[in-house]
Each structure stands twice: as structure tokens, then as C-alpha cells.
Amino acid sequence: MSIASMKKLSVIGLASEKEALMKSLMRLGVVEITTQEGKMTDEEWGKLVFQDGNESAVSEYEGRLMTVQQALDAFSKYGTEKNPLFQTRKPVSRSDFDNKLKEKEKIEAEAKEIASLSARILELNTEANKVEANKLALLPWKDYDIPLEVQGTKETEIALGVIPSAADIKELERDLKEKTERCVLEHINSDTEQHYLFILYLKSERNEIEEVFKLYGFTRSMFSDLKGSVASNIEAYDKRLSDIAEEKEKVIEEIKSHQDSREDIEYLHDSLIIERDQAAIRSRLLLTKKSFYLEGWVPKIAQEEVEKLLNDHGCYYEIESPSKDEDTPILLLNGKFSSPFEAITKLYALPNSREIDATPYFSLSYAIFFGMMLSDAAYGLILTIATFAVMKKFRLEGMAKQLINMFFYCGISTIFWGAMFGGFFGDMVAVIARTFFNSDIALKPLWFEPMQDPMRLLYFSFLLGGIHIFLGMALNAYLSIKDGRVLDAVFDIGLWYLLLIGLALLLVGVAAPLAKWMSIIGAVGILVTGGRHKKGIGKIIGGFTSLYGITGYLADVLSYSRLLALGLSTGVIGAVVNTMGSLAGGGVKGFIVFVIVFIIGHTYNMLINTLGSFVHSSRLEYVEFFGKFYEGGGEAFDPYSEKTKYIEILREDK
């Protein structure tokens, strides 16, 4: 189980074979075609070749794809079929795929029609929001009965506006009358934020009025585009909202009438993806008048297939191993148990091409840590059954498949640790027996009960943590030896093994004389060799700073106490839920209360602690384990293939 070995591929072929070869390579889906900007900037290459590609064609496909996707989104939002829990691709043969697209133009025309209907709904929603906003702006003025187009007379002006709710209306009215000869103020409405006012004043006194307005923060409400009373305008807005809702319903019904064409449009969508990618990949090819040239990467396991394909198309090619320092794309190859845990690796970072894939080395520990943290057999049983059902019902791919399979294994681990610690919906068995049957029956743990002996679980957690950290250090040593740095492995890892194992043995009182000398040799060795790569005084200081790193190892081991903390939290919350459910006592009423509390409480407990187990198990791997040897930074292998979204075109072996 490792990172797939990659080979560099260089191909020269006849221009007449280019289209057929590129189509065959896409269907084979095992070659990553690389860009060649570097060659185009080279003077010698520039004299021989020119770059293939048609950006306008790619843009055209993008536009068509956007329209088709809008149609499919309309089905998802307004259609009659419910969207599945998981988006899966439908497997079909290539002949069936091609037959579906015989009336491609007709299907695309229908997709455009549906997209336009969807766009119309957006327009109606936008208009409805605008009308609703206008209506809301008028509602506080509903008691104002003067037509809105009336803004005064020859000698007077009307000011409709608001002041903050903290302002005093009577004081405003008093100040207005002090500043003017004639002025009328009417309080129309108020809410928590402002007062709505009607003010009538003489045009000749506008300046004096404005001065008072400024003092009180008066803001005019403008209705210059409206005519008639406020009530009539609100009525008109309500009528328009009703008309919009009616039209929107008709448009939605029209979209639903196209529901039977959804599958055809999905075929069209994926066909356009293929055509777009075929157009886009051409920019990575170099051309002469009669030939083409491409470079790429191919996994060694697929080399024979690629060679046969290239020979069938009469191409000249070279397949060679990359140089030692050359970065290659990363393809992870793991077994049935480890491959689901690749999702955890990918969430962190893919390994670079000069290191190892960490996945097979942490898969088991991840499942163990997850199970210990969740540590309830019933929760594990639910998780296992649920993920197994999803695996059987849905044809999952990629990250989704890996995560579901991973949680399946984690569920099995949870069942195991739940049985070891005696957790089954917390202490449900004991509570039910005591509350409803007046019995002292309880589910006994196969090992021990953490809440009765937490220190035992803490020590066991530290033991697992030590093993986990030592494995990470061993992988670091392996990488150093593989890279020819044997002394680094001895000094930077071997001496730490001596020191840490010696201290651990001294702590537990086992083989004290041997442990003492192991610790001394390890510590002295680290002091002497810790600064070997530095100069001058740095050699001495480097040894002391290296030895100070023991505090980091102590912190790493202590970090595994989260296995105890989360394991206890699951059990404690579960027990609290059961106790709360039993407070109503026995009988029918008590049973009903117990069931309600049980379902709500344990659903919450399982969800929150499953999430916590996922996060903290990942944290232990990323920080305590990966931190000992893992660099990351690799780029995923991205083969030129049919990257369809809705339809999986099955490969037909000849």
C-alpha cells in the first residue's frame, strides 16, 4: 500500500490522429496531460511548434453548460421529484449514452426554455421583494388620507417625514410654532424606532422650518412617484403581489410539466462537460502542420494500457521514470480497510512524492480512537447499520464513499469499545430495570467501567498515545534512512527512543537500572548531537534546545487524555438523559415521558459526540502523529477523463 509510482510520458503523433487519440485517452482516463508554457517560452521550441487550443470554444461550452445547469437547478428547486440524500451518478453503457443524445439539439432547446422559466421566477421574486419593500414603507402611513401627489398649495408645503422615537413630538411642535407664524403638525404613527409626522407650513418660512428639522433629525419620506391615497397604493401593491404569486405558480407548474425531460437534460449536461474538457485540453498540446506533441503522467500500473493505445494510433512515445527530486502527481493506493481513511489524509494534505502515504499507518489507530471517544455500543450499532444501509442503497464515489466507509469501520470500533466499557445508551439497561421492573439488572462491561475507574482509562490512553507517537517517530527514521541520512535516524530518533523509553520504565518502576542508563545515554547523546548541523556556539546551544524538546513529547502524550475526556462525556450525558427520563417514575405515563426524553437526549448525545470523536481523532492524527514525520504538499493525480456529474459512462472492454 503506497503512493502509485508515476511515469513521465511524451507523445508525438500525426495531426490526423489527434482527435481520435484525445478521445481515446479521455475514455481510458489514466493519463494526466500537463501544460507546456515553459516550452513555448523557449526560443528553439518556439521555432518548431505553436500552441493548440480555442478559448472561444471553451467559453461557448461554459455558457451552454450554465444554461443547462440552470434548468437542472430549476428541477431541483421546483420539480416534483425529491432530491436524493446523496448525489450519485447513474451507470450507463456508452451506446446508451450516445443513443440518448441523438436529439441533442431538441433537448438543449428544451433546457433553454426551462432556464428562461427559472430566470422569470427570479425576476418575479425580485419584483415581489421590491413591491413588498414599497408596501412596508407605506404601511406606517396608512392613516394618512391626503393624496400623495398633493405636496402643498400655492402658499404652503407639506412635509412627510420621520424623527427618532427618542425625540419629543410636543417639543418639536412648540419649536416649530416659535419659529413660524403658521404651522400644522399631525402625528400619523409611531413604532419602536421613529415617529411618522405630517407637517404643513408656509413656503415663505421654509428656511426656519428646515433649521428646526435639523435639530430633531427630521428625515423626509419621499413618495413623489405615487399618486392617490396611501390606502389605495397599499391595495395596488397587494394586488400586484397576488398577481406575481399567481404568475409564479403558473411558471412553476410549467417547469414541472418538463419533469420527464430531466434525465435527458442530465445526459446533455454531461455531454457538454465532455466536449468542454476536450476543447480545454487542447491548449496543453503543441502542434506543427502535420503533427502534435503532448506530455503527461501515467501510473506505472496503467502503463501497458497506455502503450497499447498509443501503438494503435501510430504514435511515437517515450515513458521514463522521473528524476529523484522531481515532483509527481499523487495517487494513493490502499487496501480495503485503509482506503476509506484516505479522506482524513486528503482533508489534511496529500503526501509529496518523496515521502510515504500515512494512511495505512494511522487507519487502525483512528478507528480505535474514534471508538474509545464515542464508546457506546448502541451508538456504534446505529452508526454501523446506518452507514451500511447508505453503502447498499447509494452508489457513492470519491470522498463521500470514503467517509461513509470510514464511519462504518469506526462504528464497529465503537461497538467494541462500548462492550468493553459497558455502555449501551449510557446505563439504559440499569435505569429501565430499576424504574419499570424494580430490578437491579445492569449491563456489565467486558473490561471495566470508565466512570468507576477513570485513572485506569487515563493510563491506557497514555499508553496508546506513546505507541502512536513512537510509530510516527519510526516512520521519520525510515524516511531518513531511505534518503541516505542514517546518522540522522540514529541521533534524532534512536536517542529519543532511549531517553523516552528509559523515562517511561523509571516511571512505572520496571527494570530501573537498565532504564536509568537508557535515559542517561539518550540524554547525553541528544546534548552532544543536537546541534551537530550548527556552527560555533550553536553546536552547544543546539544540544540543550534539542533536549528541551522533551517537554513537547510530554505535551503530546498528555494530549491523549482527550480519549478519557470524550469517552466519559458520552457516558455521563447518556446517564443524565436516562435519569431525566426516569424522573416521571414507572407506569404508562412514566414510560411515555421516558421514551420522549430518551429519543431526544440520545439523538443529541450521539450526534454531538460523533462529531467530537471525528474532530478529535483527526486532531490526534494531524498534530501528534503527522507532526513527527509528515510534510504533505502533494498535488492530486488529475487524469484526463470523462468527469461527468450525473451519468457514469461504463467502460466497454474490447
Secondary structure, DSSP 8 states (H G I E B T S, - for coil): -EE--EEEEEEEEEGGGHHHHHHHHHHH---EE---HHHHTSHHHHHH-EE---HHHHHHHHHHHHHHHHHHHHHHHHSSS---SS---EEE-HHHHHHHTTTHHHHHHHHHHHHHHHHHHHHHHHHHHHHHHHHHHHGGGTT--S-TT--B-SSEEEEEEEEETTS-HHHHHHHHHHH-SSEEEEEEEE-SSEEEEEEEEEGGGHHHHHHHHHHHT-EE---TT--S-HHHHHHHHHHHHHHHHHHHHHHHHHHHTTGGGHHHHHHHHHHHHHHHHHHHHGGG-EE-SSEEEEEEEEEGGGHHHHHHHHHHTT-EEEEE---TT----B-EE--TTTGGGHHHHHHH----TTS---HHHHHHHHHHHHHHHH--HHHHHHHHHHHHHHHHHS---HHHHHHHHHHHHHHHHHHHHHHHHT-BTTBHHHHHHHHHS--------SS--TTT-HHHHHHHHHHHHHHHHHHHHHHHHHHHHHTT-HHHHIIIIIHHHHHHHHHHHHHHTSSHHHHHHHHHHHHHHHHHHTTTTS-TTHHHHHHHHHHHTHHHHHHHHHGGGHHHHHHHHHHHHHHHHHHHHHTT-SHHHHHHHHHHHHHHHHHHHHHHHHHHHHHHHHHIIIIIIGGGT------B---S----SSEEE-----
